[in-house]
Amino acid sequence: MSASKVSITSLILVSAMLSGCGEKTEKEESTLNSSTEMSQDNQSNLSDDKNTQESTTSANDKVTELGLSDDMQELKSDKSKLLTLKGQVLFQEFEGGFFGFIDENGNKYTPIGMDKKHLRHGLVIELSGRVIPDMITTTQFGEAIKVESVSIIDESNAAELGRPELTKKDI
């Protein structure tokens, strides 16, 4: 009897091991099948991306052909050269308040490194500086410009030094 128990037990163990090997093979096959499907999906996605890029390129070509309207200025590719701008320093109330610079053409700049004595709302100045490309400030008020020099043109309408005080008229 003990021999039959051993043979039954060993028979069960052998069949369990063989069935485990069979499951492993099925798992490997399913993994291979799914990886093949994924590579085919990736190839189709790549061809879709190429089609999208081609359509985007053709759309960009159409926009380029139209050109700039009269009120738009063409951006210069070399933004590191020294700019000399005439305009006005203005205190902006939003984002907690900050000083911005608006030139004669209406272009907005965030002056970086301007001397505090020139931070007066309404001060008309000539500013020399270099645009800092790809810089985003917390104010997001136009382009950031590293100020190198400032000369005052008109200070007759300029506020006192520092942050202007609000009046009831302003609110």
Secondary structure, 3 states (H helix, E strand, C coil): CHHHHHHHHHHHHHHHHHHHHHHHHHHHHHHHHHHHHHHHHHHHHHHHHHHHHHHHHHHHHHHHHHCCCCCCCCCCCCCCCEEEEEEEEEEECHHHCEEEEEECCCCEEEEECCCHHHCCCCCEEEEEEEECCCCCCCCCCCEEEEEEEEEEEECCCCCCCCCCCCCCCCC
